[in-house]
Amino acid sequence: MEQHAQLAAYQVAVTEGAFGELGSRSGGARLVQLGASGAVEQAQPPLGEADDPAHARRTIREAAAGMAGAGFTARDLERRCRRCPARFACPLQPEGASR
């Protein structure tokens, strides 16, 4: 089962004691998306039950290393670019290329 990165990050935070008084054992995670047609729920088992239990921590380390870098490479992700709030500053977009 593919891990949901955000849910996995929350689970790592729990196991690292981020919510001290609540304990450090994650029983899994759920994401509930509310909409006009009702709620859609995505469940994720505890990380210890994942095919690759270390995947979440690796993903967090990789993201942290990328965010700590000196620069960011603009990538064309068409389905996301149309809604991106940073289009005005992106060199790949007409409105950002002129800056």
Buried (B, 14 or more C-beta within 10 A) or exposed (E): EEBBEEBBBBBBBBBEEEEEEEEEEBEEBEEEEEEEEEEEEEEBBBBEEBEEEEBBBEBBEEEEEEEEEEEEEBEEEEEEBEEBEEBEEBEEBEEBEEE
